[in-house]
Amino acid sequence: MMRVRSTSVKPLSAAEVRDANVDPLFLVWIVMRSTEDLLDSVLAPAGLTGDEFAIYSVLVASPGITPGELSRWMAAPATSVSSYVKRLEARGHLDRQPHPSDRRSYRIRLTAAGRRAYHAGSELFGPVRDRVIRSLGDRDNAVRESLLAMRSAVDSVRGELEVRGELDIAGGAAEPVAVPAESGGVT
């Protein structure tokens, strides 16, 4: 069941965030929250959340993807992928097909109902995506590259923490660790 927001909150302005001297990870979280709120609101008439629409988009682009491949796209543990698959399958939007060369795995495909939901979401998402890209103007490619650089940095740190046993990819942090704020800003 999709959650319904009862009120909209006016987020901090870019100037307020800049003045607070937030670190890059916190800034990504702020952008993620604003993006999630926008997409969930825009996609609600199609019965989808932003996360679900993103999953449907991956499935449209890569029909017959495995849960492991979807996990990589989502940067999410197998348990999260499994929860989504079960929920979307219960809606009648996904079906599982045996993997042709791996008996332990299966392929996920959108059903006709799932494709209809995706197309309904696309009609709502497209104009909003276009408006965001237009508002970025000449900065569009620079923003994309900055986001990819941030993703690489985060993935690199995550990989280092996994190797050192400080992060369990399936369950999060191995042990809680207190980390002091170094910048003096919001972290």
CYANA upper distance limits for C-alpha pairs under 8 A (distance plus 0.5 A):
  2 MET  CA     44 ALA  CA      8.48
  2 MET  CA     47 GLY  CA      7.68
  2 MET  CA     48 LEU  CA      7.59
  2 MET  CA     49 THR  CA      7.31
 11 PRO  CA     34 SER  CA      8.11
 12 LEU  CA     16 GLU  CA      6.38
 12 LEU  CA     17 VAL  CA      6.92
 13 SER  CA     17 VAL  CA      6.83
 14 ALA  CA     18 ARG  CA      6.51
 15 ALA  CA     19 ASP  CA      6.52
 16 GLU  CA     20 ALA  CA      6.71
 17 VAL  CA     21 ASN  CA      7.15
 17 VAL  CA     22 VAL  CA      7.11
 18 ARG  CA     22 VAL  CA      7.40
 20 ALA  CA    185 GLY  CA      6.56
 20 ALA  CA    186 VAL  CA      6.92
 21 ASN  CA    184 GLY  CA      8.47
 21 ASN  CA    185 GLY  CA      5.41
 21 ASN  CA    186 VAL  CA      6.99
 22 VAL  CA     26 PHE  CA      6.65
 22 VAL  CA     27 LEU  CA      6.70
 22 VAL  CA    185 GLY  CA      5.87
 22 VAL  CA    186 VAL  CA      5.28
 22 VAL  CA    187 THR  CA      6.68
 23 ASP  CA     27 LEU  CA      6.70
 23 ASP  CA    183 SER  CA      8.08
 23 ASP  CA    185 GLY  CA      7.53
 23 ASP  CA    186 VAL  CA      7.25
 23 ASP  CA    187 THR  CA      6.50
 24 PRO  CA     28 VAL  CA      6.69
 25 LEU  CA     29 TRP  CA      6.85
 25 LEU  CA    187 THR  CA      8.34
 26 PHE  CA     30 ILE  CA      6.76
 26 PHE  CA    186 VAL  CA      8.12
 26 PHE  CA    187 THR  CA      6.40
 27 LEU  CA     31 VAL  CA      6.73
 28 VAL  CA     32 MET  CA      6.44
 29 TRP  CA     33 ARG  CA      6.63
 30 ILE  CA     34 SER  CA      6.82
 31 VAL  CA     35 THR  CA      6.48
 32 MET  CA     36 GLU  CA      6.45
 33 ARG  CA     37 ASP  CA      6.62
 34 SER  CA     38 LEU  CA      6.66
 35 THR  CA     39 LEU  CA      6.53
 36 GLU  CA     40 ASP  CA      6.33
 36 GLU  CA     50 GLY  CA      6.66
 36 GLU  CA     51 ASP  CA      8.45
 37 ASP  CA     41 SER  CA      6.59
 38 LEU  CA     42 VAL  CA      6.61
 39 LEU  CA     43 LEU  CA      6.32
 39 LEU  CA     49 THR  CA      7.40
 39 LEU  CA     50 GLY  CA      5.46
 39 LEU  CA    125 PHE  CA      7.96
 40 ASP  CA     44 ALA  CA      6.34
 40 ASP  CA     48 LEU  CA      7.72
 40 ASP  CA     49 THR  CA      5.17
 40 ASP  CA     50 GLY  CA      5.55
 41 SER  CA     49 THR  CA      8.44
 42 VAL  CA    124 LEU  CA      6.85
 42 VAL  CA    125 PHE  CA      7.38
 43 LEU  CA     47 GLY  CA      7.19
 43 LEU  CA     48 LEU  CA      6.01
 43 LEU  CA     49 THR  CA      6.55
 43 LEU  CA     50 GLY  CA      7.29
 43 LEU  CA     53 PHE  CA      8.45
 43 LEU  CA    121 GLY  CA      6.26
 43 LEU  CA    124 LEU  CA      6.74
 43 LEU  CA    125 PHE  CA      7.34
 44 ALA  CA     48 LEU  CA      6.05
 44 ALA  CA     49 THR  CA      6.98
 46 ALA  CA    117 ALA  CA      6.82
 46 ALA  CA    120 ALA  CA      6.18
 46 ALA  CA    121 GLY  CA      5.92
 46 ALA  CA    124 LEU  CA      8.47
 47 GLY  CA    117 ALA  CA      8.05
 48 LEU  CA     52 GLU  CA      6.36
 48 LEU  CA     53 PHE  CA      6.64
 48 LEU  CA    117 ALA  CA      8.20
 48 LEU  CA    121 GLY  CA      7.62
 49 THR  CA     53 PHE  CA      6.67
 50 GLY  CA     54 ALA  CA      6.67
 51 ASP  CA     55 ILE  CA      6.84
 52 GLU  CA     56 TYR  CA      6.66
 53 PHE  CA     57 SER  CA      6.54
 53 PHE  CA    118 TYR  CA      7.12
 53 PHE  CA    121 GLY  CA      7.33
 54 ALA  CA     58 VAL  CA      6.83
 55 ILE  CA     59 LEU  CA      6.75
 55 ILE  CA     70 LEU  CA      8.41
 55 ILE  CA     74 MET  CA      8.47
 56 TYR  CA     60 VAL  CA      6.59
 56 TYR  CA    110 LEU  CA      7.88
 56 TYR  CA    114 GLY  CA      8.15
 56 TYR  CA    115 ARG  CA      8.45
 56 TYR  CA    118 TYR  CA      6.63
 57 SER  CA     61 ALA  CA      6.71
 57 SER  CA    118 TYR  CA      7.78
 58 VAL  CA     62 SER  CA      6.38
 58 VAL  CA     70 LEU  CA      8.18
 58 VAL  CA     73 TRP  CA      8.33
 59 LEU  CA     63 PRO  CA      5.69
 59 LEU  CA     64 GLY  CA      7.76
 59 LEU  CA     65 ILE  CA      7.25
 59 LEU  CA    108 ILE  CA      8.07
 59 LEU  CA    109 ARG  CA      6.97
 59 LEU  CA    110 LEU  CA      7.17
 60 VAL  CA    110 LEU  CA      7.89
 60 VAL  CA    115 ARG  CA      8.33
 63 PRO  CA    108 ILE  CA      7.80
 63 PRO  CA    109 ARG  CA      6.21
 63 PRO  CA    110 LEU  CA      8.15
 64 GLY  CA    107 ARG  CA      5.25
 64 GLY  CA    108 ILE  CA      5.57
 64 GLY  CA    109 ARG  CA      5.69
 65 ILE  CA     69 GLU  CA      6.66
 65 ILE  CA     70 LEU  CA      7.13
 65 ILE  CA    107 ARG  CA      5.76
 65 ILE  CA    108 ILE  CA      6.03
 65 ILE  CA    109 ARG  CA      7.72
 66 THR  CA     70 LEU  CA      6.77
 66 THR  CA     99 HIS  CA      8.49
 66 THR  CA    105 SER  CA      7.56
 66 THR  CA    106 TYR  CA      6.41
 66 THR  CA    107 ARG  CA      5.05
 66 THR  CA    108 ILE  CA      6.47
 67 PRO  CA     71 SER  CA      6.49
 67 PRO  CA     78 ALA  CA      7.78
 67 PRO  CA     81 VAL  CA      7.11
 67 PRO  CA     82 SER  CA      7.98
 67 PRO  CA    105 SER  CA      8.31
 67 PRO  CA    106 TYR  CA      7.89
 67 PRO  CA    107 ARG  CA      7.61
 67 PRO  CA    108 ILE  CA      7.65
 68 GLY  CA     72 ARG  CA      6.96
 68 GLY  CA     78 ALA  CA      7.51
 69 GLU  CA     73 TRP  CA      7.05
 70 LEU  CA     74 MET  CA      6.64
 70 LEU  CA     81 VAL  CA      7.70
 71 SER  CA     75 ALA  CA      6.20
 71 SER  CA     76 ALA  CA      5.73
 71 SER  CA     77 PRO  CA      6.71
 71 SER  CA     78 ALA  CA      6.63
 71 SER  CA     81 VAL  CA      6.55
 72 ARG  CA     76 ALA  CA      7.33
 76 ALA  CA     80 SER  CA      6.71
 76 ALA  CA     81 VAL  CA      7.36
 77 PRO  CA     81 VAL  CA      7.14
 77 PRO  CA    169 ILE  CA      7.01
 77 PRO  CA    170 ALA  CA      5.70
 77 PRO  CA    171 GLY  CA      8.37
 78 ALA  CA     82 SER  CA      6.49
 78 ALA  CA    170 ALA  CA      7.67
 79 THR  CA     83 SER  CA      6.75
 79 THR  CA    170 ALA  CA      7.92
 80 SER  CA     84 TYR  CA      6.90
 81 VAL  CA     85 VAL  CA      6.59
 82 SER  CA     86 LYS  CA      6.61
 83 SER  CA     87 ARG  CA      6.69
 84 TYR  CA     88 LEU  CA      6.49
 85 VAL  CA     89 GLU  CA      6.28
 85 VAL  CA     94 LEU  CA      7.73
 86 LYS  CA     90 ALA  CA      6.55
 87 ARG  CA     91 ARG  CA      6.98
 88 LEU  CA     92 GLY  CA      7.01
 88 LEU  CA     93 HIS  CA      5.93
 88 LEU  CA     94 LEU  CA      6.30
 89 GLU  CA     93 HIS  CA      6.01
 89 GLU  CA     94 LEU  CA      5.02
 89 GLU  CA     95 ASP  CA      6.50
 90 ALA  CA     94 LEU  CA      8.49
 92 GLY  CA    111 THR  CA      7.48
 92 GLY  CA    113 ALA  CA      7.14
 92 GLY  CA    114 GLY  CA      7.53
 93 HIS  CA    110 LEU  CA      6.14
 93 HIS  CA    111 THR  CA      5.65
 93 HIS  CA    112 ALA  CA      7.80
 93 HIS  CA    113 ALA  CA      5.91
 93 HIS  CA    114 GLY  CA      4.29
 93 HIS  CA    115 ARG  CA      7.98
 93 HIS  CA    117 ALA  CA      8.42
 94 LEU  CA    108 ILE  CA      7.10
 94 LEU  CA    109 ARG  CA      6.07
 94 LEU  CA    110 LEU  CA      5.02
 94 LEU  CA    111 THR  CA      5.76
 94 LEU  CA    114 GLY  CA      6.86
 95 ASP  CA    108 ILE  CA      6.39
 95 ASP  CA    109 ARG  CA      6.05
 95 ASP  CA    110 LEU  CA      6.94
 95 ASP  CA    111 THR  CA      6.86
 96 ARG  CA    106 TYR  CA      6.62
 96 ARG  CA    107 ARG  CA      6.09
 96 ARG  CA    108 ILE  CA      5.35
 96 ARG  CA    109 ARG  CA      7.03
 97 GLN  CA    106 TYR  CA      5.94
 97 GLN  CA    107 ARG  CA      5.59
 97 GLN  CA    108 ILE  CA      6.96
 97 GLN  CA    109 ARG  CA      8.21
 98 PRO  CA    103 ARG  CA      7.52
 98 PRO  CA    105 SER  CA      7.28
 98 PRO  CA    106 TYR  CA      4.95
 98 PRO  CA    107 ARG  CA      6.67
 99 HIS  CA    103 ARG  CA      6.73
 99 HIS  CA    104 ARG  CA      8.33
 99 HIS  CA    105 SER  CA      6.12
 99 HIS  CA    106 TYR  CA      4.85
 99 HIS  CA    107 ARG  CA      6.12
102 ASP  CA    106 TYR  CA      8.14
110 LEU  CA    114 GLY  CA      5.54
110 LEU  CA    115 ARG  CA      6.45
111 THR  CA    115 ARG  CA      6.69
112 ALA  CA    116 ARG  CA      6.73
113 ALA  CA    117 ALA  CA      6.73
114 GLY  CA    118 TYR  CA      6.61
115 ARG  CA    119 HIS  CA      6.60
116 ARG  CA    120 ALA  CA      6.62
117 ALA  CA    121 GLY  CA      6.62
118 TYR  CA    122 SER  CA      6.54
119 HIS  CA    123 GLU  CA      6.81
120 ALA  CA    124 LEU  CA      7.28
121 GLY  CA    125 PHE  CA      6.41
122 SER  CA    126 GLY  CA      6.11
123 GLU  CA    127 PRO  CA      7.92
124 LEU  CA    128 VAL  CA      7.69
125 PHE  CA    129 ARG  CA      6.58
126 GLY  CA    130 ASP  CA      6.60
127 PRO  CA    131 ARG  CA      6.67
128 VAL  CA    132 VAL  CA      6.76
129 ARG  CA    133 ILE  CA      6.71
130 ASP  CA    134 ARG  CA      6.55
131 ARG  CA    135 SER  CA      6.56
132 VAL  CA    136 LEU  CA      6.88
133 ILE  CA    137 GLY  CA      7.01
133 ILE  CA    140 ASP  CA      6.83
136 LEU  CA    140 ASP  CA      5.72
139 ARG  CA    143 VAL  CA      6.48
140 ASP  CA    144 ARG  CA      6.80
141 ASN  CA    145 GLU  CA      6.67
142 ALA  CA    146 SER  CA      6.57
143 VAL  CA    147 LEU  CA      6.60
144 ARG  CA    148 LEU  CA      6.69
145 GLU  CA    149 ALA  CA      6.58
146 SER  CA    150 MET  CA      6.67
147 LEU  CA    151 ARG  CA      6.61
148 LEU  CA    152 SER  CA      6.65
149 ALA  CA    153 ALA  CA      6.72
150 MET  CA    154 VAL  CA      6.63
151 ARG  CA    155 ASP  CA      6.52
152 SER  CA    156 SER  CA      6.47
153 ALA  CA    157 VAL  CA      6.78
154 VAL  CA    158 ARG  CA      6.57
155 ASP  CA    159 GLY  CA      6.53
156 SER  CA    160 GLU  CA      6.76
157 VAL  CA    161 LEU  CA      6.67
158 ARG  CA    162 GLU  CA      6.67
158 ARG  CA    167 LEU  CA      7.87
159 GLY  CA    163 VAL  CA      6.72
160 GLU  CA    164 ARG  CA      6.77
161 LEU  CA    165 GLY  CA      6.61
161 LEU  CA    166 GLU  CA      5.46
161 LEU  CA    167 LEU  CA      5.80
162 GLU  CA    166 GLU  CA      6.31
162 GLU  CA    167 LEU  CA      5.21
162 GLU  CA    168 ASP  CA      6.76
162 GLU  CA    169 ILE  CA      7.53
165 GLY  CA    174 ALA  CA      7.68
166 GLU  CA    173 ALA  CA      6.84
166 GLU  CA    174 ALA  CA      5.85
166 GLU  CA    175 GLU  CA      7.64
167 LEU  CA    172 GLY  CA      6.37
167 LEU  CA    173 ALA  CA      5.05
167 LEU  CA    174 ALA  CA      5.57
168 ASP  CA    172 GLY  CA      5.67
168 ASP  CA    173 ALA  CA      6.29
168 ASP  CA    174 ALA  CA      6.05
169 ILE  CA    173 ALA  CA      8.47
181 ALA  CA    185 GLY  CA      8.01
181 ALA  CA    186 VAL  CA      8.32
181 ALA  CA    187 THR  CA      6.83
